[in-house]
Amino acid sequence: MMKITMIKGILCFYLMIVVAMVNGQEKALKVGDLYEYKELVKVLNAEKAEIDLKKYEDRLLILDFFTTSCGSCIAAMPKNNKLQKHFDSRIQILPVTVEKRERVKNFFSKNETVKDNKLPVGYADVALKETFPYQGVPHVVWIYKGIVKAITNADMLEAQYIDEMLAEKDVNSWPQKNDFYSFDPSSDESMKQYFVSSAIMPYINGAKLSYSSDTLSSGLIRDSWVNVPVVTAYVYAFSIINELPLMKKERIVLEVSDRSYFEKPDSVVQSIWEQLNSIGYESILPSYLSEVERMTRIVADLNNKLGLNARLENLEAQVWLVEKVKSTSKVDAGQKTGQPLALKMGLLEVMYPTIPPIVLKDVDEMRLLTIKGSDDFETLKQQLSENGLKLSKAVRPIQKLIITEL
C-alpha cells in the first residue's frame, strides 16, 4: 500500500511539472494572439506604485522594453514622449525594464536625456518578459483591442506607423522582431527548392541578420546568409578574403543609378529599408576549397546574379594621419597600460562616424596609450601629441569598396 502511495505521489509530482511546463509555454504570446491585460506592473513616474494594464485596454498599448545601458533605447525616450503627447489618450507608450527600482530611479533623475520624461516607467519586470520573451532591447510590442498586433524594433515607433495601427490597416507586412527565430538551411525555405548550386533568396520576416556555414555529408559545404543588405554582404565576403579596416561611408563608392537600394535614405526607418532591400544567399561548394577560395567564388557569383561589379581598390581620400614624432621625451616609449594604438583609432572611428578615416604611418600599432578621444581635430591632436604622436590632415590612398552597376 505504501509503495502504491509513493508511486502515486511521484506521478502527481511529475504531472505537476508537466503542467507547469505547459502553462509556461502558454504564457509566451506571438503576433495574432489574444492578450488579456492581466499584468500588474510596478512603475515610477505615476500616481500609483503599480499599474493594472486593464486600464489601457481601450487604447493602443505599446510596450517598449529597454535597459538603462541601451543607448538607442534612452535616445528614443524624448521622441516617445512627444508621440504620447501627440496621440494623447488614443495610445499608451509604456517603457518596461527588468532592472531594479533604485537603478532606474537614479538613472532617470540624473540622465540629461530622460530627466524630463513624463511616461510611466515599469521596473523589476518578470511577467511581461515571460509573456513577450526577448533576448535584446529595444523590443517593442504593439497591442490593440486585445490582440498582439506586432512585435518590432524600436525604429517602427513613429507617428506614421501609429496612425496605421489606429486605422486598423493591415500591419502583417511590417518587419517583425523575433529573437528566437532560427533559420534552418535544410528547410523548404532554403536553397533546396531552387535545385541549383547557389541562389539569391528573399528577406525572411522575423529573422535576424546572420551568416552560417555547415558541412554536408557529400563532400560539400554550404554557406547561408539571412537578411543581409547588399553592401554588408560584400563587406562580409571581402573581410574574409582580405583584412579590412572599418568600412565606413568614406570607404564605399556606389556607381549605381538607384543608391537607395544600397544605402538607407534618411526618410526611411532602418527596419523598413532592411525589409525592402536585404537578401538571403546560399551557396554549396566543394569542401576542399578554403574559406578564402569560397568567398572569392561567392563574390563573383553575387556580381553575376546582381548585375554588379564589386571590388576593392586603393583610392585617394581625405584622412587624419597619425605619425610618430622624433624622440624628445619619455612619452616616446609609450605606456604600460591602455589600449593598442590601432585598436584605439579604430574605436574612435566607430564612436565618431563623422571623422574621416584614420591612417597610421610608421608607428607601432601595438603601442599602448590612454586618451579620452574626440571628434574635434585640434583636441585629438593635442591628446596624441602628449603621447609622442603627430596628427595631421592629409590625402592618402585608402582601401575602398567600389560597387558598379553593369
C-alpha positions in Angstrom: 0.0 0.0 0.0 2.8 2.3 0.9 4.6 1.6 -2.4 1.4 2.4 -4.3 1.0 5.7 -2.4 4.7 6.6 -3.2 4.2 5.8 -6.9 1.0 8.0 -6.9 2.9 10.8 -5.2 5.8 10.6 -7.7 3.3 10.5 -10.6 1.5 13.6 -9.2 4.8 15.4 -8.8 5.8 14.7 -12.4 2.3 15.7 -13.6 2.7 19.0 -11.8 6.0 19.6 -13.5 4.5 18.8 -16.9 1.5 21.1 -16.3 3.8 23.9 -15.1 5.9 23.5 -18.3 2.8 23.6 -20.5 1.5 26.6 -18.7 4.9 28.3 -19.0 4.8 27.7 -22.7 1.3 29.1 -23.0 2.5 32.4 -21.4 4.6 33.4 -24.3 2.5 35.2 -26.9 3.1 35.9 -30.5 1.6 38.2 -33.2 -2.1 37.5 -33.6 -2.6 36.0 -30.1 -5.3 37.4 -27.7 -4.0 39.4 -24.8 -5.8 39.6 -21.5 -4.3 42.7 -19.9 -3.9 40.8 -16.6 -0.4 42.0 -15.5 0.2 44.5 -12.7 3.3 46.5 -13.5 5.5 48.2 -10.8 6.1 51.8 -12.1 7.8 55.0 -11.4 6.5 58.4 -12.6 2.9 57.5 -12.0 0.1 58.3 -9.5 0.2 54.7 -8.1 3.1 52.3 -7.4 1.5 49.7 -9.7 -0.4 50.0 -12.9 -3.1 47.5 -13.9 -2.8 47.1 -17.6 -6.5 46.7 -17.9 -6.7 50.5 -17.7 -5.2 50.6 -21.2 -7.4 48.1 -23.0 -9.4 50.9 -24.6 -6.3 52.2 -26.5 -3.2 51.2 -28.4 -0.8 49.8 -25.8 2.9 50.0 -26.9 5.3 48.1 -24.6 8.8 49.5 -25.1 11.2 47.0 -23.4 14.6 48.7 -22.6 17.5 48.8 -20.2 19.3 51.9 -18.9 22.5 50.7 -20.6 20.9 50.6 -24.0 21.9 53.8 -25.7 19.4 53.7 -28.5 16.6 53.0 -26.1 17.4 56.0 -24.0 17.9 58.2 -27.0 14.4 57.4 -28.2 12.7 58.4 -24.9 12.2 62.2 -25.8 10.7 61.2 -29.2 8.4 58.7 -27.5 7.2 61.4 -25.0 6.3 63.6 -28.0 4.4 60.8 -29.6 2.5 60.2 -26.4 1.6 63.9 -26.1 0.5 64.0 -29.8 -1.8 60.9 -29.7 -2.9 61.6 -26.1 -5.4 59.0 -24.7 -5.5 57.1 -28.0 -2.3 55.3 -27.1 -0.1 54.5 -24.1 3.6 54.0 -24.5 5.0 52.1 -21.5 8.7 51.7 -21.2 9.5 48.5 -19.2 12.7 47.1 -17.8 13.8 44.1 -15.7 16.1 46.4 -13.8 15.5 47.2 -10.1 13.7 50.3 -8.8 16.7 52.1 -7.4 18.8 51.8 -10.5 16.0 53.0 -12.7 15.1 55.8 -10.4 18.7 57.1 -10.1 19.2 56.9 -13.8 16.1 58.8 -14.7 16.9 61.5 -12.1 20.4 62.1 -13.3 20.5 61.4 -17.1 20.0 64.5 -19.2 18.2 62.7 -22.0 15.4 61.3 -19.8 15.2 63.7 -16.8 12.1 65.3 -18.3 10.4 62.0 -19.1 6.6 62.1 -18.5 5.9 58.4 -19.4 5.3 55.9 -16.6 8.3 53.5 -16.4 7.9 49.9 -15.5 10.7 48.3 -13.5 11.6 44.9 -12.0 9.5 43.3 -14.7 9.2 39.5 -14.8 5.7 38.8 -16.0 5.8 40.9 -19.2 9.1 39.4 -20.3 7.7 35.9 -19.8 4.7 36.9 -21.9 6.7 38.6 -24.6 10.2 37.0 -24.3 13.2 38.7 -25.9 16.9 38.5 -25.9 17.8 42.0 -26.9 16.5 45.5 -26.5 14.9 47.7 -27.7 11.9 45.4 -28.1 8.5 46.9 -28.9 5.2 45.1 -28.6 2.0 46.6 -30.1 -1.3 45.5 -28.5 -4.6 46.9 -29.8 -8.2 45.8 -28.9 -7.0 42.7 -27.1 -4.8 41.4 -29.9 -1.0 41.3 -30.2 -0.7 43.2 -33.5 3.1 43.5 -34.0 6.4 42.9 -32.3 9.1 45.2 -33.9 12.3 47.0 -33.5 12.1 50.5 -31.9 12.6 52.3 -35.2 9.0 51.4 -36.1 7.7 53.6 -33.2 6.9 56.6 -35.4 3.7 58.6 -35.9 3.2 57.1 -39.4 3.0 53.6 -38.1 0.9 54.5 -35.0 -1.6 56.0 -37.5 -1.6 52.8 -39.5 -2.3 50.8 -36.3 -5.1 53.1 -35.1 -6.7 53.0 -38.5 -6.6 49.2 -38.3 -4.7 48.8 -41.5 -3.0 45.5 -42.3 0.3 45.5 -40.5 1.2 41.9 -41.2 3.7 43.2 -43.7 5.6 45.2 -41.1 9.1 43.9 -40.4 8.8 41.8 -37.3 11.4 41.2 -34.5 11.8 37.6 -33.3 14.8 37.0 -31.1 14.2 33.2 -31.2 13.8 32.7 -34.9 16.2 30.1 -36.2 16.8 29.7 -39.9 17.1 26.0 -40.9 19.1 25.7 -44.1 17.6 22.2 -44.7 14.0 23.5 -44.6 11.9 24.3 -47.6 12.9 28.0 -47.2 16.5 27.1 -48.1 18.1 26.6 -51.4 16.7 23.0 -51.7 13.7 24.4 -53.6 15.9 26.1 -56.2 17.8 22.9 -57.3 21.0 24.9 -58.2 24.4 25.4 -56.6 23.7 28.9 -55.4 20.7 31.2 -55.1 19.6 34.7 -54.0 16.7 34.4 -51.6 14.1 36.9 -50.3 14.0 38.6 -46.9 12.7 36.4 -44.1 10.4 38.4 -41.8 11.3 37.9 -38.2 14.8 36.5 -38.8 18.0 38.3 -37.7 20.8 39.1 -40.0 23.1 36.0 -39.8 25.9 34.1 -41.5 26.4 30.4 -41.2 28.4 27.5 -42.7 27.8 23.8 -42.4 29.5 20.8 -43.9 27.2 18.4 -45.9 27.7 14.7 -46.0 28.6 14.6 -49.7 31.9 16.5 -49.5 30.2 19.8 -49.9 30.0 22.9 -47.7 27.0 25.2 -47.5 27.3 29.0 -46.8 23.9 30.5 -45.8 23.3 34.2 -45.2 20.0 35.6 -44.0 18.6 39.2 -44.3 21.8 40.8 -45.3 21.9 44.3 -47.1 23.9 44.0 -50.3 26.8 46.3 -49.3 27.1 44.4 -46.0 27.1 41.1 -47.9 30.1 42.2 -50.0 31.9 43.7 -46.9 31.5 40.4 -45.1 32.9 38.3 -48.0 35.8 40.7 -48.7 36.7 40.8 -45.0 37.4 37.1 -45.2 39.4 37.4 -48.4 41.4 40.4 -47.1 41.9 42.1 -43.8 39.7 45.2 -44.0 39.6 48.4 -42.0 36.3 49.8 -40.7 34.3 50.2 -43.9 32.6 53.5 -43.1 30.8 55.5 -45.7 34.0 57.2 -47.0 35.3 53.8 -48.0 32.1 52.8 -50.0 31.8 54.1 -53.6 28.5 53.5 -55.3 28.4 53.8 -59.1 24.7 53.0 -59.4 21.5 54.6 -60.7 19.5 54.0 -57.5 21.5 54.5 -54.3 18.5 53.7 -52.1 18.9 50.0 -52.8 22.4 50.1 -51.3 22.2 52.8 -48.5 19.3 53.8 -46.3 17.8 57.2 -47.1 17.1 59.5 -44.1 13.4 59.4 -44.9 13.0 55.6 -44.3 13.3 53.8 -41.0 16.0 51.1 -40.8 13.7 48.2 -40.3 11.6 49.0 -43.4 14.6 49.7 -45.5 16.2 46.4 -44.5 12.9 44.5 -45.2 12.8 46.0 -48.7 16.5 45.7 -49.6 18.1 42.8 -47.7 18.7 39.5 -49.4 19.3 35.9 -48.4 22.1 34.0 -50.1 23.0 30.3 -50.2 25.9 28.6 -51.9 27.0 25.0 -52.0 30.7 24.4 -52.9 33.2 21.6 -52.6 34.5 21.3 -49.0 38.1 21.1 -50.2 38.0 24.8 -51.0 39.4 27.1 -48.3 37.2 29.8 -46.8 39.1 32.4 -48.8 38.5 30.5 -52.0 34.8 30.0 -51.3 34.3 33.7 -50.6 36.2 34.7 -53.7 33.8 32.5 -55.7 30.8 33.9 -53.8 31.8 37.5 -54.6 32.0 36.5 -58.3 28.6 34.8 -58.0 27.0 37.7 -56.3 28.3 40.0 -59.0 26.9 37.8 -61.7 23.5 37.4 -60.1 23.0 41.0 -59.0 24.5 42.6 -62.2 27.2 44.3 -60.3 31.0 44.6 -60.3 32.1 44.8 -56.6 35.8 45.0 -56.0 38.4 46.6 -53.6 40.6 49.4 -54.8 43.1 51.8 -53.3 41.9 55.4 -54.0 42.9 58.7 -52.6 40.8 60.3 -49.9 41.0 62.9 -47.1 42.3 61.2 -43.9 43.6 62.0 -40.5 47.2 60.8 -40.5 48.9 59.6 -37.3 52.7 59.6 -37.3 55.5 59.2 -34.7 57.4 62.4 -33.7 61.1 62.4 -33.0 62.0 61.1 -29.6 62.3 64.1 -27.3 60.7 62.9 -24.1 59.8 59.9 -22.0 56.4 59.6 -23.8 58.1 58.1 -26.8 58.4 54.7 -25.1 54.6 54.5 -24.8 52.7 53.4 -21.8 52.4 50.2 -19.8 48.6 50.4 -19.7 45.9 51.4 -22.1 44.8 50.2 -25.5 46.9 49.4 -28.6 47.1 52.4 -30.9 45.5 50.7 -33.9 42.6 49.5 -31.7 42.0 52.9 -30.1 42.0 54.7 -33.5 39.5 52.1 -34.8 37.3 52.6 -31.8 37.4 56.4 -32.4 36.1 55.8 -35.9 33.2 53.7 -34.6 32.4 56.2 -31.8 32.6 59.3 -34.0 31.2 58.4 -37.5 31.7 62.0 -38.7 35.5 61.9 -38.6 37.4 60.8 -41.7 39.3 57.5 -41.9 42.4 57.5 -39.6 45.6 56.2 -41.2 48.7 55.1 -39.2 52.2 55.8 -40.7 55.4 54.4 -39.5 54.1 53.8 -35.9 54.0 50.8 -33.7 50.3 49.8 -34.0 50.5 47.8 -30.7 52.0 50.6 -28.5 49.7 51.3 -25.6 48.1 54.7 -24.9 45.3 56.1 -22.8 43.4 59.0 -24.3 39.8 60.2 -24.0 39.5 60.7 -27.7 37.4 63.3 -29.5 35.8 64.1 -32.9 37.4 67.5 -32.7 40.7 67.6 -34.7 42.6 70.0 -32.5 41.6 68.2 -29.3 42.6 64.8 -30.6 45.8 66.3 -32.0 46.7 67.6 -28.5 46.0 64.3 -26.9 48.1 62.4 -29.3 50.9 65.0 -29.0 51.1 64.3 -25.3 51.8 60.6 -26.3 54.6 61.4 -28.7 52.4 61.2 -31.8 51.5 63.7 -34.5 48.1 64.1 -36.1 47.7 65.9 -39.4 45.1 66.2 -42.2 46.3 64.6 -45.4 45.3 62.9 -48.7 46.3 59.3 -48.8 45.3 56.2 -50.8 42.9 54.1 -48.7 41.1 50.8 -49.4 37.6 51.3 -50.7 34.8 49.0 -51.8 33.6 50.0 -55.3 30.2 48.8 -56.5 29.5 49.4 -60.1 26.2 48.7 -61.8 26.6 46.8 -65.1 
